[in-house]
Amino acid sequence: MSAARGLRPVATYGRYLKERFGERVRKIPVGLSGFTCPNIDGTVAKGGCTFCLNESFSPNLAQNAGKTFLNLQSKSNPILSKQLAELHEQVTTTRERFLREYGVRKFLVYFQAFTNTYAPFETLRTLYERALEYPGVVGLSIGTRSDSVTDETLEYLAELSKEHEIWIEYGIQSIYDETLRRINRGHDALNVERAIKKAKAAGLKVCGHLIFGLPGENKAMMLNSARAAYEWGIDSVKYHPLYVVKQTLLANEYKRGEFTPISREEYLEVLTEAIRLKPDSVSVQRMTAGIEDETLLAPAWCGESKNAQMKAIRRALAEAGYAI
């Protein structure tokens, strides 16, 4: 249909997976106990990124007393059996639903919540290998930070990638160090660049996350971050608008009038231009984000349904000559 309308199709991740495996493939997202973030536990920073609602899983809070949180220096893992049980429950439940509702038979297990390489190597190996054993699972996608992947883990993932579809997802967010400092990211842009290039050199597929609308950034800065991410060699990209959630440091900035969220119009402009600049070899996994509950403070358009947001995106892309 896109060709008939004279529109240029955007390379999407779903299309990539279908061509790669001959049928539709869906991600099964999982979030396991014990995982946290070096930006929360004090290793590289405290408090987490300013936009992140991390109070509920911060190891420093009294309500988490007695709970186990892992890091790269952990000598043992007393909750491994609990993690394996959680993995089993989440994978089997979602797998059965996808099969029943959509007829999907092949899957990637997506280690999504928190920093999923921030644990002892033996724990990671056990969880990753168990995930690959479930029927129909053809690979993994691992969400992490550029400062939280050891050489041992990277080499192991590279070995797994010889027989499985293995992706590593890095939060790039911005290439501007002043922005990264303002959002309390805990690392600089060079750290991300090096991590992406190192993963690519090891033979891994990399997805980069970009946030448009970060504090202090204009359209040119957002697009420069996209250009740099493409140049670093990412294979896929997720674009996110920055929205404000209650009980975050960003919410405090917003209430004090120190931060103005990105408008829908500006987001669509930046997104469309970022896609125009994107090499055809880079697939798109996500074009927007939001939250449909009372925790959202702003912008209001990020509280709309995904279908409503995607309708606006399709319209903007079509006006620019693209189709998804």
Salt bridges, closest charged atoms under 4 A:
GLU23 OE1 - ARG105 NE 3.18
GLU23 OE2 - LYS106 NZ 3.62
GLU101 OE1 - ARG97 NH1 3.73
GLU122 OE1 - ARG125 NH2 2.69
GLU133 OE1 - ARG130 NH1 3.24
ASP147 OD2 - ARG145 NH2 2.81
ASP151 OD1 - LYS198 NZ 2.42
GLU159 OE1 - LYS162 NZ 3.08
GLU165 OE1 - ARG20 NE 2.96
GLU165 OE1 - LYS205 NZ 3.75
GLU169 OE2 - LYS27 NZ 2.54
GLU169 OE1 - HIS209 NE2 2.69
GLU169 OE1 - LYS238 NZ 2.99
GLU193 OE2 - LYS197 NZ 2.70
ASP235 OD2 - LYS200 NZ 2.84
GLU253 OE1 - ARG182 NH2 3.38
GLU258 OE2 - ARG256 NE 2.92
GLU269 OE1 - LYS219 NZ 3.80
GLU273 OE2 - ARG276 NH2 2.54
ASP280 OD1 - ARG8 NH2 2.68
GLU304 OE2 - ARG264 NH2 2.58
